[in-house]
Amino acid sequence: MEQNLQYFLIPFLNWEMMLLIWVGVFAGIWVGAIPGLSVTMAASLLISFTFSWDINSALALICGVFVGGVYGGSITAILLNIPGAPAAIATGIEGYPLAQRGEAGKAIGLCTTVSVFASFVGIIVLAVAAPVIANFSLKFAPRDFFLLAVMGILLIGSIGGGDPVKGITAGAIGILISMVGMDPSTGEMRYTFGNIYLMAGISFVTAMIGLFGVSEALTQFRQAGLKSPKQNLDRIIPSWATFVKYLPLSIRSSLLGVFIGALPGTGGDVAALLAYDQAKRSVRNPSRPFGTGAYEGIVAPETANKGAIGGAFIPMLTLGIPGDAVTAIIIGALYIHGLKPGPMLMIETPHLFWMIVSCLSISSIALLVLGLISVKPFAKIIEIPKEIIMPVVIILSVIGTYAIQNSVVDIFYMIGFGIIGYFMRLYGYATGPMVLGLILGPMLDANYRRTMQGAEDQFLPFLQGFVTSPISLFLTLAIVFLVFSQTAVYRRWRGIQ
Amino acid sequence: MEEPKGMAGNGPAQGTSLPAKDISKYVPETRRKPGELGIALVAFLIGALGYYFALGMTSGKFSSPSVFPKLASALIMALSAFNFVKALHRDKPEESSSLGRYLFPADVVVILLLLVAYCVVLPRLHFIASSYLFMVLAMVYLQRGKKILRAVLVSALALAVLVAVFRYLFLVILP
């Protein structure tokens, strides 16, 4: 125990690591805020130039960027309705109306404080219960991931923009677009028409930047001459009472985030959407109706995606299986530095485990300070006249899209999605479900087919699996509940508006 | 021009008291919008084409690669048909609102043309020159030809910051 504490204190006593963490968080906030520039990309870049560094310093910088980056994604979602990353889509649903009311400062302030809280929840769970959760997450079969994806698809009801049929239509088109490219399990080409660019599929980040960024800019140009709202920046740090008011929701959503984050292949994006949906169903008296700027709708996704950071490290540090793309890159970094990630990592190099816990803790403290300092300058961005900011947003979207895989074709796709998104918005088809379809389509397809192959292509054994495995049964019942909770009977019974 | 209800990101409100609209708050309308039947037809066509091309994929088993494309396409067709019929039951659009004006107000047309021009010149002029031209022209147009010097300077400054941060700090390759 004493030994572990010593390992934990290493980064606190090493000024170089401390500095790198703070620099990492600062850079992460900005990287995260730009749509298309992802934490994954930043982490992979860092691997290349920290190659010759000491492993401790490299990990310190990467942890800082990870925490800062996940937070940064929400800033542009709140200010401009353009999520910096898929994990921030849900935040924009409530955050943007708040910015339009002049409450961007308060929204970002709340987002910062609950984010730091959730980040610590993730770290504590990582420190205390990592092996238990890791072993449990390994019990998830393809069928369970399929059920998780079905749960995700049910979120369309929450982010579908009031007309559920149009929301589901958009979601189904998203799933269809996600099928474009080479089928990962058989190598068969689907909807590629012999085009080499279509073989790799259409990146959902490209689609997200177009559907949110460019279409938002085009929609804004319909209202030329309208002044941007003046932001009230008097009280940006939420009061203790406000924090306590949202504490139960914060704890619930961060724990959900930790768990979803710990599942290999799912991360902050799915966690944030599930938490938003869960809040929408369970909060009886939101600060405002959901969709018009409910603070609960910021707290839930923000705590979930920060909790998912600690969660993603759980399978990585205990089993050598990455919880998400960033931890996959960190595993690469460990190999480069001569370490062998896997079940023996915690036994052979316990200092590494405790140092990562410590780096994440310092990153969270840095996030609190740097996040709150940045609230005012960030909120000022929204007051810049639209005729200046929107052309810059379009160019930022171009950089973000090109950065994904250095392809000019992606820029054309992005602009195409921007135009599609503009038409969708005009006719009340929300763009969120389409992105959701693009994210979850491959997960649905791959896991459904794996499960079906496991059942030897027989429908009855396929269905039996849903009730014979305890995890699948639990998830199936959760889906039944999710569907039931969307009915008027349930809402009347619970007294939800 | 009258703004459509239920549109996402309905523009900034003046002052702070106006309620904001977003995708979560959809207000059903009694009148259908110009072109609403058309968009339902386009969605149906996407589903029909999706299904048609899925017929060429390997099929025959429950786990075939064509299962999800077919399911998604069939769902799109069914839902678009529903959306079409629902829109048909609403009142016709106002006589005065033409489809062209509704879809493409002047500002949107100009920005779209600039975007197309940007796509054309980007591979030739590369990122810095084409982005600078796009920003200057867009800003000058949106400011209705006024404050040209501001547009020129702000674009140059914005581009300098973007290039410095992305190219030299984050080492992102620019087109």
Contacts between the chains, C-beta under 8 A, distances in Angstrom:
chain1	res1	chain2	res2	distance
A	27	B	169	7.9
A	27	B	170	8.0
A	30	B	165	7.6
A	31	B	170	6.7
A	37	B	166	7.9
A	37	B	170	7.0
A	37	B	172	7.2
A	42	B	170	7.2
A	45	B	170	6.9
A	45	B	171	5.9
A	49	B	171	8.0
A	81	B	8	7.5
A	81	B	9	4.8
A	81	B	22	7.4
A	93	B	22	6.4
A	93	B	23	6.8
A	93	B	24	5.4
A	94	B	24	7.9
A	96	B	9	6.7
A	96	B	20	7.2
A	96	B	22	5.8
A	97	B	19	7.7
A	97	B	20	3.7
A	97	B	21	7.4
A	97	B	22	5.1
A	98	B	20	7.7
A	100	B	12	5.7
A	100	B	13	5.3
A	100	B	18	7.9
A	100	B	20	3.5
A	101	B	13	7.2
A	101	B	16	5.5
A	101	B	17	8.0
A	101	B	18	7.9
A	101	B	19	7.6
A	101	B	20	5.9
A	102	B	15	8.0
A	102	B	16	3.6
A	103	B	16	7.8
A	158	B	24	7.9
A	159	B	23	7.0
A	159	B	24	6.9
A	160	B	23	7.9
A	161	B	6	7.1
A	161	B	8	6.9
A	161	B	22	8.0
A	161	B	23	3.8
A	161	B	24	5.9
A	161	B	25	7.6
A	161	B	26	4.7
A	162	B	6	6.5
A	162	B	23	8.0
A	162	B	24	6.8
A	162	B	25	6.2
A	162	B	26	2.5
A	162	B	27	7.3
A	162	B	28	7.7
A	163	B	6	7.7
A	163	B	26	5.0
A	163	B	28	7.1
A	165	B	79	5.7
A	165	B	82	5.8
A	165	B	83	6.1
A	165	B	86	7.5
A	166	B	83	6.3
A	168	B	75	7.4
A	168	B	79	5.9
A	169	B	43	5.9
A	169	B	76	6.2
A	169	B	79	4.3
A	169	B	80	6.1
A	169	B	83	6.4
A	172	B	47	7.8
A	172	B	72	5.0
A	172	B	75	4.4
A	172	B	76	4.7
A	172	B	79	6.7
A	173	B	43	6.9
A	173	B	46	6.2
A	173	B	72	7.8
A	173	B	76	5.9
A	175	B	68	6.9
A	175	B	72	4.4
A	176	B	46	7.3
A	176	B	47	7.7
A	176	B	50	5.0
A	176	B	69	6.5
A	176	B	72	4.3
A	176	B	73	6.2
A	176	B	76	6.5
A	179	B	68	6.2
A	179	B	69	4.9
A	179	B	72	7.0
A	183	B	65	4.6
A	185	B	65	7.7
A	186	B	58	7.1
A	186	B	65	5.6
A	188	B	57	6.4
A	188	B	58	5.9
A	188	B	65	4.9
A	190	B	54	7.8
A	190	B	57	6.0
A	190	B	65	6.3
A	190	B	69	6.2
A	191	B	50	7.6
A	191	B	53	5.9
A	191	B	69	7.3
A	214	B	115	7.8
A	216	B	8	7.9
A	216	B	9	5.2
A	217	B	111	7.5
A	218	B	108	5.7
A	218	B	111	6.4
A	218	B	112	7.4
A	219	B	7	6.8
A	219	B	8	7.0
A	219	B	9	5.2
A	219	B	10	7.9
A	219	B	11	7.4
A	220	B	9	6.9
A	220	B	11	6.0
A	221	B	105	7.6
A	221	B	107	4.3
A	221	B	108	5.3
A	221	B	111	5.5
A	221	B	142	7.5
A	222	B	1	7.9
A	222	B	3	7.2
A	222	B	11	7.2
A	222	B	105	5.5
A	222	B	107	7.0
A	222	B	108	6.2
A	223	B	3	7.1
A	223	B	10	7.9
A	223	B	11	3.8
A	223	B	12	7.8
A	224	B	107	5.2
A	224	B	142	6.8
A	226	B	11	5.4
A	226	B	12	5.6
A	226	B	14	6.4
A	227	B	12	7.0
A	227	B	14	5.8
A	228	B	12	4.9
A	229	B	12	5.1
A	229	B	13	5.8
A	229	B	14	7.4
A	229	B	15	7.0
A	229	B	16	5.8
A	230	B	15	7.6
A	230	B	16	6.7
A	232	B	16	6.8
A	289	B	25	7.9
A	290	B	24	6.3
A	291	B	22	6.1
A	291	B	23	7.7
A	291	B	24	2.7
A	291	B	25	4.4
A	292	B	19	5.9
A	292	B	20	6.7
A	292	B	21	8.0
A	292	B	22	7.6
A	292	B	24	7.6
A	292	B	25	5.8
A	293	B	20	6.4
A	386	B	12	7.5
A	386	B	142	7.6
A	387	B	138	7.9
A	387	B	139	5.9
A	387	B	142	3.4
A	387	B	143	5.3
A	388	B	139	6.2
A	388	B	154	5.9
A	390	B	138	7.7
A	390	B	142	7.7
A	391	B	134	6.7
A	391	B	135	4.6
A	391	B	138	3.9
A	391	B	139	5.7
A	391	B	142	7.6
A	391	B	155	7.7
A	392	B	135	6.7
A	392	B	158	5.1
A	394	B	115	7.3
A	394	B	134	7.4
A	394	B	138	7.7
A	395	B	131	4.9
A	395	B	134	6.9
A	395	B	135	6.2
A	395	B	158	7.6
A	395	B	159	7.6
A	395	B	162	6.8
A	396	B	162	7.2
A	398	B	127	7.8
A	398	B	131	7.0
A	398	B	175	7.3
A	399	B	127	7.9
A	399	B	162	6.6
A	399	B	166	5.6
A	399	B	172	6.6
A	399	B	174	6.7
A	402	B	127	7.9
A	402	B	172	7.9
A	402	B	173	7.5
A	402	B	174	6.8
A	402	B	175	5.0
A	403	B	166	7.6
A	403	B	172	4.7
A	403	B	173	7.5
A	406	B	173	5.4
A	408	B	122	6.5
A	408	B	123	5.9
A	408	B	175	5.6
A	411	B	119	7.0
A	411	B	122	7.0
A	411	B	175	6.8
A	412	B	119	5.8
A	415	B	115	5.6
A	415	B	119	6.4
A	418	B	115	7.9
A	419	B	112	7.1
A	422	B	108	7.5
A	423	B	39	6.6
A	423	B	103	7.4
A	425	B	7	5.2
A	425	B	8	4.6
A	425	B	9	7.1
A	425	B	23	7.7
A	426	B	4	5.9
A	426	B	7	6.3
A	426	B	33	7.0
A	426	B	102	7.5
A	426	B	103	6.9
A	427	B	4	7.9
A	427	B	33	6.2
A	427	B	35	7.5
A	427	B	36	5.7
A	427	B	39	4.9
A	428	B	4	7.6
A	428	B	6	4.6
A	428	B	7	7.1
A	428	B	26	5.5
A	429	B	39	7.8
A	430	B	8	6.4
A	430	B	23	3.9
A	430	B	24	7.8
A	430	B	26	7.8
A	431	B	8	6.7
A	431	B	23	7.0
A	432	B	23	6.1
A	441	B	68	7.3
A	441	B	72	7.6
A	444	B	68	6.7
A	445	B	67	7.9
A	445	B	68	4.4
A	448	B	63	7.8
A	448	B	67	7.5
A	448	B	68	7.2
A	449	B	63	4.4
A	449	B	65	7.8
A	449	B	67	7.3
A	452	B	61	7.9
A	452	B	62	4.9
A	452	B	63	3.9
A	453	B	63	4.9
A	457	B	61	4.9
A	457	B	62	5.1
A	457	B	63	5.6
A	458	B	62	7.9
A	459	B	62	6.3
A	462	B	62	7.2
